[in-house]
């Protein structure tokens, strides 16, 4: 697996950095391996580092007063988290857990602050990229807010297919260790609602479920729900 790890310079956030600037960032990055089901950081803890996923899958979630889990996002190879990034000292905004064995690069916040004091050009370039990302996220939120529950589920399945799917014989295989309850947590609904909608899609021959995940048989069938 080690030879397949994604290098830090492929992260969109760092796309504007020069080779020298990128080399300085790589020097402070620390490789870490988190085993399946292990916590990476806990909501409310002091932010010590920002993480880049070289290979693996991570869920970020918050827990309400009644102990219920609400998934904020699924993070995959190439993602940087937390999204609050390097430029503030707020605590970690959510808890993160490795869903599979996951290779990360940890960039210590303090070391990064020292680096940008020496080379302010790095900060300027990162802020430009982060601004564009914020606009993209706002547009996605506006789009999602217009959907009913089934529309949100259909949109989520399409997002998972795009980000995590692999096309085999005209079918999109989504091999993710994610439960129906976790799908429900992602959009703020109940597991029963997810079960009913998935069963409906099965009857339409739009999807199949497997032990390792799901197969999208007819992606166009999902469009009618959006």
Buried (B, 14 or more C-beta within 10 A) or exposed (E): EEEEBBEBEEBEBBEBBEEEBBEBBBEBBEEBBBEEEEEBBEBEEEBEBBBBBBBBBBBBBBEEEEEEBBBBBBBBBBBBBBBBBBEEEEEBBBBBBBBBBBBBBBBBBEBBEEBBEEBEEBBEBBEEBBEEBEEEEEEEEEEBEEBEBBBBBBBBBBBBBEBBBEEEEEBBBBBBBBEBBBBBBBBEBEBEBBBBBBEEBEEEEBBBBEEEBBBBBBBEBBEEBB
